[in-house]
């Protein structure tokens, strides 16, 4: 008959009994303190990339990767992604199902499969080792350098350093050959846990450990797990709890574990013992205390199949329901599970005695000495929105629906409601001004309470909004008032409202923070952080344009390390306070931020706002934040503990034009390789999403390039040559890791090689020599034929004399054509090439000529300057080619609406000029209006679709004795007046007596 524990084991795939690798005495740094339920919990399943939800074994290799053995392959984890390895040529495993992970005596990873396969893994290199005749359940390396294999049905195999093997089975005293666990003690003996009990191998013989007088207290049945503590005492995990061997006596480690089937154990350096069970979840024994964690407290499954503590101190649990992790995190949470009356927290306050008041949707709680108590009484038992410490020992409590209460000496002593004069029973901000005066912000207005008298703030109607969300008493006596529609302050019996429109139209002021140095006030708004400088009485904004991750923020708090902590609906943002000041003052354009959320220990990243205070800094420097799921706490100075961990950098692959290569197998890249991507990772698991990277490509970059959290770098069109890519990783504000590098080379085209150009130069020199020889030979042949050609040339001269006469006539004809072309060029010099109108030169000549004629004949002369409105937008939107076509249409329109005697010119760009000789001001004005209407009716739809084209016109009549420059100046002034008055109109220049 199988025991209950053994039957549970047989339920695994293939009907095979499985047990797990012994992981003894691993160091830890973050689990030294804290309750088991205080640690941050995370889980992974097949939805997150695991090949199977049963994690048989866990290991970490020297390079930092975590490995998980499952029934569907072994998964390698870099903190973000899983890479799966299955049977095949790469791994050499005969089966995809993997069971045991361990280390050989050189520290290399060993992977065993369900059919007895065994492979050694070095970085990106798998080596097949000698198989076992049955599945390997346990792997152990002793102090002598021997590798021990515990198998499923063939006993224990000892592999010597030279590769030879010795098998311990029935013939050597191991009467039960189904091995579950192996561990060696300080005396060099090997302890073996089997399906029928405990054995000890010393020398070349195995001995059964029985309750026979030499040993006593050993429970009957299988031994599933073996460990040795720091005092070299043997611990055995059985179906009836954990027993410890001391002076040949086995005693229960803790009587409360009686009847608990123990499947796996892990012992820390401080002798803290972690115990994984078949069906009862996880136990921890620390300093004599026994703690328990089960599926009810967050485990994915109560069957614990493997335990492992990584180099960062996180505890990893393999279960039948997926991978689970317990770790310390920057944030911790206080929730209903810890005793809070409700998870929806709206407001916080630290009392004078150090106690923390927590306002929730179901009443007011007090947290002190790590314990909760819930207050009872009117208002304090309702939904609490706001808190304030009175100048005495009283605590003021604002509620959602029941008004305001004064809590003192363990009871409610005063209550104020609408019936008492409050504008509303919904109280969102409370401010004790002095020992007699209390300001109360409600959603319908601001009240002032003095004793029992409840009055309204004078100038109530001038507030930006009656919805009061925050209040603050500044050292200079002013009282700041945050509302749903803006910010104001009260000073010297006057209300002053701040203009927030220039700052992205900010409105809702959720929280206020006064700098301790009294230099500035900060306001958390729906458009970022506003800073009011007391010295200059000016505002500045720190918003999304400066690098903040989003718009809306609720509360601002400062720590002692020079950072602001800012709460929001989407997490907690930490920024450098000095950098924020510089952005607000316009001295810096951007700032960096760090965003904390659920992966950092918060149960919910949604902080609450609109109530005050929704975040506080406690007397010990810790930051407390009200969230939708309890209170989130962080001790800022503890962040250095996480940053002190240096995540090693690894390069995972190089991808060239879509083809991926492992770092150790990058070939010479072919000529013309266009796109190269190098993928890397920082192997840190506490805050993997926050790991920073910087890279350097030798042969391309001059200095290190910051990649922020980007896990790949791309390069395009690299010239041929040899390159070395380097990468380093770091947690925020932490030290950089050692460099990891990869070398690669790009082959040149044949014409990019040095040899090719040497060949080209030699070829050219040979060709030049051949050319010279050929030339000399040609000259000699030419001299020989010269005499023969003289006679022929003499005859030809006579023919040329006759042809010269003909050429003389052709020359005369050519001169005539040149004269005609000169006249044409003269015309072009005075004509605009686009519109065919006169150009600026022609117009300058015309205005001088017409002014002279006007003076001689005392006849009137008018000048119109026309400019197309907003024509730059036409060019910018539709192209200059379309603009040119429209200018041609306008030019034709001007011709159609003017007389032959009028001089028309394109003045420049989209401006035109018309000289109207012998024309009165009234007639000129009529012509200008007719021209303006004609332009506005031009149909441009064939060119640009819908377009409203208009023009502005300036008109001036020449004065007696006036020169061209003055006339143009007055017409130009009239044109600008037309534009200033709204465009699409005609304006006449003022007369001398106006």
QUIWO-V636906 format. One record per residue. PSI is psi in degrees with one decimal (none if undefined). Layout:
<<PSI> <PSI>>
This chain:
<<133.1> <145.7> <169.8> <-40.3> <-43.2> <-36.9> <-38.5> <-38.1> <-37.7> <-9.7> <-6.6> <162.6> <141.5> <3.8> <22.2> <135.4> <131.0> <146.8> <173.2> <160.7> <135.3> <126.7> <100.0> <141.7> <44.1> <140.7> <156.6> <152.3> <-24.9> <-3.8> <13.3> <-28.7> <165.7> <145.9> <157.5> <-36.5> <-5.8> <-17.8> <150.5> <134.8> <137.9> <152.7> <154.4> <143.5> <-169.0> <-24.5> <-21.7> <8.9> <-7.2> <143.3> <-20.0> <151.3> <-6.4> <118.3> <104.5> <-33.8> <154.7> <138.0> <162.4> <128.3> <169.1> <-30.4> <-9.9> <-11.2> <145.5> <140.8> <138.1> <123.0> <128.1> <173.2> <-6.4> <35.3> <172.0> <134.4> <132.6> <128.5> <131.0> <12.0> <-20.7> <-43.1> <151.7> <136.1> <127.4> <135.3> <130.6> <-179.0> <150.5> <-170.7> <-36.5> <-47.5> <-28.4> <5.8> <139.3> <-10.2> <146.8> <-35.8> <123.8> <146.3> <-56.7> <139.3> <138.0> <-171.0> <140.8> <-179.1> <-6.5> <3.4> <7.0> <147.5> <138.2> <134.3> <124.8> <144.5> <173.5> <-20.3> <21.1> <0.6> <148.6> <126.0> <146.2> <135.3> <118.2> <167.6> <112.2> <19.5> <115.8> <136.5> <125.6> <130.1> <173.9> <131.5> <162.6> <155.7> <-11.3> <171.3> <136.8> <120.9> <-28.3> <145.1> <133.9> <135.1> <124.6> <179.3> <-17.1> <-0.7> <15.1> <139.5> <125.1> <136.0> <121.1> <121.0> <172.4> <-31.5> <4.4> <24.4> <-147.7> <136.0> <129.2> <120.9> <118.9> <168.3> <-25.3> <3.1> <-11.6> <155.1> <147.0> <132.3> <131.6> <112.0> <-154.5> <-37.2> <-19.9> <19.4> <-6.4> <87.7> <-18.1> <118.0> <6.3> <106.9> <132.5> <-35.6> <151.4> <140.9> <145.0> <148.6> <-176.1> <-14.9> <1.0> <0.6> <149.1> <127.6> <138.9> <122.8> <125.9> <-179.3> <-16.7> <-0.1> <-154.4> <137.7> <160.0> <127.5> <121.5> <126.2> <-125.4> <20.2> <143.2> <143.0> <131.5> <135.1> <115.3> <162.6> <76.7> <20.0> <-41.1> <-34.4> <145.9> <155.4> <2.7> <124.7> <152.3> <157.2> <-177.2> <153.7> <112.7> <-28.1> <144.2> <136.4> <162.6> <131.6> <-175.3> <-17.8> <17.2> <31.3> <135.3> <132.6> <132.3> <134.3> <122.5> <-177.4> <0.3> <44.0> <-163.8> <133.5> <150.4> <135.7> <124.0> <121.6> <47.2> <15.1> <125.3> <123.4> <146.7> <135.2> <-38.3> <120.9> <-23.4> <-12.7> <4.0> <130.3> <-3.1> <122.7> <117.1> <120.0> <-30.8> <148.5> <157.1> <130.8> <126.2> <170.5> <-32.3> <14.7> <17.8> <133.0> <125.2> <135.4> <117.8> <136.5> <171.8> <-39.7> <10.8> <12.9> <-145.1> <139.4> <152.4> <131.0> <117.0> <122.5> <39.9> <-6.0> <138.7> <123.8> <155.9> <140.5> <128.7> <-173.3> <-26.8> <-28.1> <8.1> <-13.7> <141.0> <-23.2> <148.6> <-6.7> <114.3> <113.0> <-17.0> <152.6> <141.5> <137.9> <123.5> <-178.0> <-18.1> <0.7> <6.7> <140.6> <122.8> <133.1> <128.2> <132.8> <177.0> <-7.5> <14.1> <-174.7> <139.4> <144.8> <138.9> <130.5> <160.2> <149.1> <159.0> <-37.6> <147.3> <162.9> <143.7> <117.1> <-174.4> <-34.3> <-26.2> <-4.0> <-1.4> <141.9> <-25.6> <147.2> <-22.7> <100.3> <133.0> <-28.8> <154.0> <152.6> <136.4> <125.7> <174.0> <-23.8> <7.7> <-10.6> <151.0> <122.4> <132.1> <112.6> <121.5> <179.7> <-11.1> <46.3> <177.4> <129.1> <154.4> <127.1> <119.9> <136.5> <40.7> <23.6> <151.2> <145.9> <144.0> <128.9> <151.4> <135.8> <174.5> <138.6> <-47.8> <-16.4> <-1.2> <-170.1> <119.1> <131.4> <-29.4> <152.6> <153.3> <141.6> <121.4> <165.6> <-16.8> <-153.1> <2.8> <152.4> <125.4> <135.1> <119.0> <136.9> <174.6> <-37.9> <-7.1> <8.9> <-145.9> <139.1> <152.3> <114.7> <124.6> <142.7> <38.2> <15.6> <163.7> <123.4> <-21.2> <147.3> <133.1> <132.7> <-172.1> <-36.0> <-22.3> <-8.6> <-4.2> <145.2> <-30.6> <155.2> <-5.8> <101.7> <117.8> <-11.5> <139.0> <135.2> <105.9> <118.8> <-44.4> <-170.1> <-5.1> <-17.9> <133.1> <126.3> <137.0> <116.5> <121.4> <178.1> <-6.3> <8.0> <177.4> <121.7> <155.6> <125.9> <126.7> <108.3> <-119.2> <-4.2> <130.4> <117.2> <173.5> <152.0> <129.7> <151.6> <28.8> <-38.2> <-15.1> <-5.3> <147.9> <-31.4> <148.3> <-11.8> <103.1> <119.9> <-22.5> <150.4> <145.5> <136.0> <111.4> <156.6> <-27.8> <7.2> <-18.2> <150.8> <118.4> <140.2> <112.9> <133.1> <178.4> <-10.0> <11.7> <-173.6> <139.6> <167.6> <154.1> <122.5> <137.6> <43.0> <23.8> <147.3> <130.4> <127.9> <132.3> <142.3> <109.6> <0.1> <-39.1> <-10.6> <67.2> <26.5> <45.1> <146.0> <-68.0> <121.8> <104.6> <-38.0> <157.4> <143.9> <128.3> <123.1> <139.0> <-28.9> <1.6> <18.7> <-29.0> <158.5> <138.3> <141.0> <129.2> <122.1> <-177.7> <9.2> <21.9> <-155.9> <127.3> <138.2> <122.9> <119.2> <117.6> <-31.8> <-43.8> <-5.8> <42.7> <158.6> <150.7> <158.7> <138.3> <100.8> <-159.7> <-31.3> <-21.2> <1.9> <-0.2> <144.0> <-24.5> <-174.6> <-46.4> <131.1> <151.8> <-48.2> <151.8> <131.0> <151.6> <144.2> <-175.7> <-2.0> <4.5> <24.2> <150.7> <140.3> <121.4> <123.5> <152.1> <176.5> <-16.2> <24.2> <-178.6> <125.9> <131.8> <127.2> <156.0> <121.5> <-35.5> <-41.1> <-38.4> <-41.1> <-44.5> <-36.6> <-45.8> <-32.0> <-0.4> <13.5> <-8.3> <142.3> <-30.5> <160.6> <155.8> <155.8> <159.3> <127.9> <125.5> <141.8> <-146.2> <-30.0> <-7.4> <12.9> <-10.8> <136.7> <-34.8> <134.3> <-4.1> <102.2> <157.2> <152.8> <-175.8> <1.8> <160.1> <143.0> <136.8> <1.1> <145.8> <158.3> <119.2> <170.2> <-23.3> <7.1> <-7.0> <150.6> <128.6> <133.7> <130.8> <128.0> <176.9> <-12.6> <69.2> <-166.1> <129.5> <131.8> <142.9> <138.0> <104.0> <-39.5> <-15.5> <-14.3> <-28.4> <-26.1> <-39.5> <-37.2> <-20.9> <-22.5> <130.4> <110.3> <125.3> <143.3> <139.2> <147.7> <124.1> <-34.7> <160.4> <126.3> <117.6> <114.2> <45.1> <-7.5> <127.4> <141.0> <143.4> <151.1> <-33.6> <-6.9> <33.6> <118.1> <178.2> <117.9> <138.6> <157.4> <142.8> <3.1> <123.7> <-46.4> <125.6> <126.5> <129.8> <122.0> <136.1> <172.5> <150.8> <120.2> <68.3> <142.3> <-4.9> <-47.1> <63.7> <-32.1> <-11.2> <1.7> <131.8> <150.4> <150.8> <145.5> <161.3> <124.3> <102.4> <131.3> <-5.0> <-54.0> <145.6> <-22.3> <172.6> <141.7> <125.2> <128.6> <3.7> <-123.0> <12.5> <131.8> <22.3> <155.7> <138.2> <143.7> <137.0> <146.3> <41.1> <137.1> <157.7> <147.9> <-172.6> <135.1> <153.0> <120.8> <131.0> <147.5> <145.7> <154.4> <155.2> <144.2> <158.5> <131.2> <11.4> <-179.4> <153.3> <146.7> <172.7> <152.8> <140.0> <138.2> <159.8> <136.9> <143.0> <158.5> <146.0> <125.5> <138.5> <157.4> <163.4> <-35.0> <-3.9> <-0.6> <149.3> <-40.6> <-35.0> <-43.8> <-29.9> <-44.1> <-39.6> <-44.2> <-43.9> <-43.1> <-42.2> <-39.1> <-42.5> <-40.6> <-38.0> <-41.3> <-42.8> <-36.1> <-41.1> <-44.2> <-41.6> <-36.1> <-44.3> <-41.8> <-38.4> <-38.9> <-39.8> <-41.3> <-34.7> <-38.7> <-36.5> <-31.7> <-5.4> <-44.0> <-36.4> <-27.2> <-16.6> <-44.3> <-42.0> <-37.5> <-34.0> <-42.0> <-36.9> <-29.1> <-37.8> <-40.3> <-34.1> <-31.8> <-40.4> <-38.0> <-26.5> <-34.2> <-41.0> <-36.1> <-32.8> <-41.5> <-41.2> <-32.5> <-41.8> <-43.5> <-39.7> <-40.3> <-37.0> <-41.2> <-37.8> <-40.2> <-43.1> <-40.3> <-36.0> <-42.2> <-38.2> <-40.1> <-36.7> <-40.1> <-43.1> <-32.0> <-19.9> <13.2> <136.6> <124.2> <-25.7> <-49.6> <-16.3> <-0.7> <169.1> <151.4> <-170.4> <-38.4> <-46.4> <-38.6> <-39.8> <-40.5> <-40.0> <-42.5> <-34.6> <-44.8> <-46.6> <-34.9> <-38.7> <-43.7> <-39.8> <-40.6> <-37.0> <-41.4> <2.9> <39.0> <153.4> <151.6> <129.3> <150.5> <131.1> <127.6> <127.7> <132.5> <128.7> <132.9> <135.6> <33.3> <-22.5> <-35.4> <-31.8> <-47.8> <-43.4> <-36.4> <-38.9> <-8.6> <156.9> <-28.2> <-43.2> <-40.7> <-39.2> <-40.4> <-37.5> <-38.0> <-37.8> <-41.1> <-41.4> <-41.4> <-43.5> <-36.7> <-40.0> <-42.4> <-43.9> <-23.6> <20.2> <175.3> <165.2> <-30.0> <-14.0> <143.4> <122.2> <138.8> <149.5> <112.4> <-28.1> <132.1> <-118.4> <22.2> <142.7> <153.7> <141.5> <126.4> <125.0> <91.1> <149.5> <42.7> <129.0> <166.7> <-36.7> <-44.3> <-38.5> <-39.3> <-39.2> <-42.5> <-39.0> <-42.3> <-41.0> <-39.5> <-40.6> <-43.2> <-38.1> <-39.6> <-41.7> <-17.3> <2.0> <135.6> <106.2> <14.4> <-31.7> <-21.5> <-47.8> <12.1> <-136.6> <122.0> <125.1> <108.5> <126.5> <165.5> <151.2> <137.1> <136.9> <130.6> <135.0> <142.1> <136.0> <135.5> <165.2> <126.3> <6.9> <140.2> <172.4> <-39.9> <-42.6> <-41.9> <-45.6> <-39.6> <-41.5> <-38.1> <-37.1> <-39.2> <-41.4> <-38.0> <-44.4> <-32.5> <-36.5> <-39.6> <-43.1> <-30.8> <9.4> <-1.8> <173.4> <51.4> <168.6> <130.7> <138.9> <139.0> <144.8> <145.8> <171.9> <-35.2> <11.9> <none>>
